[in-house]
Amino acid sequence: MGRRFARPIVRVSPAGIALIKSYESCRLTPYLCSSGVPTIGWGHTGPDAQQGEPITQLRADQLLSRDIGEAEMAVNRLIMVPLSQNRFDALVSFTFNVGAGALERSSLRRRLNAHEDPDTVAAQELPRFVKGDGDQPVPGLVRRRNEELKLFLESPALPLRDLQARRDTWLKKRPIDSSKLAAGEKSAVTEGRSFPQARILVALGQRQGGHTQVELPGGAGQWWLFDQHWDGLVDVPHNNPLQGVPYFYQLDNGPEGWRQCQSSSIAMALKFLGIQGFRDDADYAELVSRYGDTTERQPHYDAMKKLGYTGAQFFMTLSETLIKKEVDRGKPVAVGALHKGPPSAPRGGGHFVLIYGYDATGWRVHDPHGSQDLLNGGFMNTTPSAGKAQHYSYRNFSPRIFVGGPNDGWGWTFR
C-alpha cells in the first residue's frame, strides 16, 4: 500500500461565515435560547453568557471567531473524506448549530466517511436535524437546513490552468513518491512539457502531500502532479512576502532571552496584526511569564486572551500547503524547526521562526535568534539584525520543519 497522507486543515470561507451569521443574530446582553440555554453574542453559550453581564461587539465577534474555529476543527477531525469548500462550509454551519457531538454521532458523518454519494447523504440526512425540544419541526431550523443543503449541493466551477513542467517529472495515479508507484501508475514527463487548459480537480485546501489532482486536456485522463515541479499549480500571491512585518531580536530580552524564540515570533505576528497592549517582544514575554513558562503553549493562549486576541491556534499538523495558504491570506505563521545537525538528520529541542512569505525556492523568514547555518546546523550570525528577512531554502529548511512527514509541522497560525 502507498503512504497515507493526512488531509490538510481546511478553513471556512466568507460565504460560510455569512451563512452562520445570517441565522445567529448578535445580542450583547444574555438571553435564553429556544432550548432554555443562557446565550449571548452570536449564539454563544458558556461562562460569558452565564455571568449575566452585557459584552461589547468586539467580544461578541471574538467569541464567534472562536466558536467557528471549534466547528471547523470538528469537521476537519470527524469527516475523513475530501470536501469541496462549499460542502465544508455547509458542514461547519451545521456543526456550529447542532454541536460537534451531534456530528460525531450522526448517520451523516458515518455515511460520508463510508464514501457514499455526498449529495445523496446530505439531502437525506441534513433535513433530519430540524426539531427543537419537541417533536415538531422548528421553522427556523427547517430554513437553516435548507440553506445548508443548498450550499452543500452547489457545483463550484473547476478552474482551468495552463501547466508546464519545470523539470523531468511524473504524472501519477496516486499522490505519493514516484518510487513507490508501479509502472502502470505513473507516466514520465520531460522538462518543458505543457498542458494548456488543464482542469484542477481539487481546491487548494484539499491538496495531498504537495500534490494536486488534475484532468489533462485531449482525453489524457486524471493524474496527480507534484506542485513544485509545475508552473501553474503554485499561486504566488500579489503581496508575498507580506509587507510591514516587524522584526524582534530575542537575545536582547534579558537573561531568559536565549529561550524566548516562541515569544519573539508570536510577538512579531501580533504586532503585524495590530494587536495592542504590549510594546515589543520583551514586553510580550513578560506578560506570558505571568501565566507560566514561555516555552509552553497555554501561557501564550492566556497572554493573548489578556490582550483581547483569541485568533491564534497551535497546530501539530502543519503542512507546506497550509503555511502557504495562511501567507496567501495575509497572515504570517510561527513555526518550530530543529536547528541543529544537517537537514538530512536534524535534531535539537526546537526553535521558532516567523514565516511571512515564500517563493519558488524557499521561505521568507524572520529568525529572532539570527541567521541559521542550514547545511551544518546552529547559527552563522547572531547579531541583532542578522535574522531579519532571511531566505531559507525548501531543500535545507523544510526538512527541519516537517521532520516526521509532510503534515507534521508544529506552529501557530493567526486569524
Secondary structure in CASP SS format (residue, H / E / C, confidence):
PFRMAT SS
TARGET T0000
AUTHOR 0000-0000-0000
METHOD secondary structure of the structure
MODEL  1
M C 1.00
G C 1.00
R C 1.00
R C 1.00
F C 1.00
A C 1.00
R C 1.00
P C 1.00
I C 1.00
V C 1.00
R C 1.00
V C 1.00
S C 1.00
P H 1.00
A H 1.00
G H 1.00
I H 1.00
A H 1.00
L H 1.00
I H 1.00
K H 1.00
S H 1.00
Y C 1.00
E C 1.00
S C 1.00
C C 1.00
R E 1.00
L E 1.00
T E 1.00
P E 1.00
Y E 1.00
L E 1.00
C C 1.00
S C 1.00
S C 1.00
G C 1.00
V C 1.00
P E 1.00
T E 1.00
I E 1.00
G E 1.00
W C 1.00
G C 1.00
H E 1.00
T C 1.00
G C 1.00
P H 1.00
D H 1.00
A H 1.00
Q H 1.00
Q C 1.00
G C 1.00
E C 1.00
P C 1.00
I C 1.00
T C 1.00
Q H 1.00
L H 1.00
R H 1.00
A H 1.00
D H 1.00
Q H 1.00
L H 1.00
L H 1.00
S H 1.00
R H 1.00
D H 1.00
I H 1.00
G H 1.00
E H 1.00
A H 1.00
E H 1.00
M H 1.00
A H 1.00
V H 1.00
N H 1.00
R H 1.00
L H 1.00
I C 1.00
M C 1.00
V C 1.00
P C 1.00
L C 1.00
S C 1.00
Q H 1.00
N H 1.00
R H 1.00
F H 1.00
D H 1.00
A H 1.00
L H 1.00
V H 1.00
S H 1.00
F H 1.00
T H 1.00
F H 1.00
N H 1.00
V H 1.00
G C 1.00
A H 1.00
G H 1.00
A H 1.00
L H 1.00
E H 1.00
R H 1.00
S C 1.00
S H 1.00
L H 1.00
R H 1.00
R H 1.00
R H 1.00
L H 1.00
N H 1.00
A C 1.00
H C 1.00
E C 1.00
D C 1.00
P H 1.00
D H 1.00
T H 1.00
V H 1.00
A H 1.00
A H 1.00
Q H 1.00
E H 1.00
L H 1.00
P H 1.00
R H 1.00
F C 1.00
V C 1.00
K E 1.00
G C 1.00
D C 1.00
G C 1.00
D C 1.00
Q C 1.00
P E 1.00
V C 1.00
P H 1.00
G H 1.00
L H 1.00
V H 1.00
R H 1.00
R H 1.00
R H 1.00
N H 1.00
E H 1.00
E H 1.00
L H 1.00
K H 1.00
L H 1.00
F H 1.00
L H 1.00
E C 1.00
S C 1.00
P C 1.00
A C 1.00
L C 1.00
P C 1.00
L E 1.00
R E 1.00
D E 1.00
L E 1.00
Q E 1.00
A E 1.00
R C 1.00
R C 1.00
D C 1.00
T E 1.00
W E 1.00
L E 1.00
K E 1.00
K C 1.00
R C 1.00
P C 1.00
I C 1.00
D C 1.00
S H 1.00
S H 1.00
K H 1.00
L C 1.00
A C 1.00
A H 1.00
G H 1.00
E H 1.00
K E 1.00
S E 1.00
A E 1.00
V E 1.00
T C 1.00
E C 1.00
G C 1.00
R C 1.00
S E 1.00
F E 1.00
P E 1.00
Q E 1.00
A E 1.00
R E 1.00
I E 1.00
L C 1.00
V C 1.00
A C 1.00
L H 1.00
G H 1.00
Q H 1.00
R C 1.00
Q E 1.00
G C 1.00
G C 1.00
H E 1.00
T E 1.00
Q E 1.00
V E 1.00
E E 1.00
L E 1.00
P C 1.00
G C 1.00
G C 1.00
A C 1.00
G E 1.00
Q E 1.00
W E 1.00
W E 1.00
L E 1.00
F E 1.00
D H 1.00
Q H 1.00
H H 1.00
W E 1.00
D E 1.00
G C 1.00
L C 1.00
V C 1.00
D C 1.00
V C 1.00
P C 1.00
H C 1.00
N C 1.00
N C 1.00
P C 1.00
L C 1.00
Q C 1.00
G C 1.00
V C 1.00
P C 1.00
Y C 1.00
F C 1.00
Y C 1.00
Q H 1.00
L H 1.00
D H 1.00
N C 1.00
G C 1.00
P C 1.00
E C 1.00
G H 1.00
W H 1.00
R H 1.00
Q C 1.00
C H 1.00
Q H 1.00
S H 1.00
S H 1.00
S H 1.00
I H 1.00
A H 1.00
M H 1.00
A H 1.00
L H 1.00
K H 1.00
F H 1.00
L C 1.00
G C 1.00
I C 1.00
Q C 1.00
G C 1.00
F C 1.00
R C 1.00
D C 1.00
D H 1.00
A H 1.00
D H 1.00
Y H 1.00
A H 1.00
E H 1.00
L H 1.00
V H 1.00
S H 1.00
R C 1.00
Y C 1.00
G C 1.00
D C 1.00
T C 1.00
T C 1.00
E C 1.00
R C 1.00
Q H 1.00
P H 1.00
H H 1.00
Y H 1.00
D H 1.00
A H 1.00
M H 1.00
K H 1.00
K H 1.00
L C 1.00
G C 1.00
Y C 1.00
T C 1.00
G C 1.00
A E 1.00
Q E 1.00
F E 1.00
F E 1.00
M E 1.00
T E 1.00
L E 1.00
S C 1.00
E H 1.00
T H 1.00
L H 1.00
I H 1.00
K H 1.00
K H 1.00
E H 1.00
V H 1.00
D H 1.00
R C 1.00
G C 1.00
K C 1.00
P C 1.00
V E 1.00
A E 1.00
V E 1.00
G E 1.00
A E 1.00
L C 1.00
H C 1.00
K E 1.00
G C 1.00
P C 1.00
P C 1.00
S C 1.00
A C 1.00
P C 1.00
R E 1.00
G C 1.00
G C 1.00
G C 1.00
H E 1.00
F E 1.00
V E 1.00
L E 1.00
I E 1.00
Y E 1.00
G E 1.00
Y E 1.00
D C 1.00
A C 1.00
T C 1.00
G E 1.00
W E 1.00
R E 1.00
V E 1.00
H E 1.00
D C 1.00
P C 1.00
H C 1.00
G C 1.00
S E 1.00
Q E 1.00
D C 1.00
L C 1.00
L C 1.00
N C 1.00
G E 1.00
G C 1.00
F E 1.00
M E 1.00
N E 1.00
T C 1.00
T C 1.00
P C 1.00
S C 1.00
A C 1.00
G C 1.00
K C 1.00
A C 1.00
Q E 1.00
H E 1.00
Y E 1.00
S E 1.00
Y H 1.00
R H 1.00
N H 1.00
F H 1.00
S H 1.00
P H 1.00
R H 1.00
I H 1.00
F C 1.00
V C 1.00
G C 1.00
G C 1.00
P C 1.00
N C 1.00
D C 1.00
G E 1.00
W E 1.00
G E 1.00
W E 1.00
T E 1.00
F E 1.00
R C 1.00
END
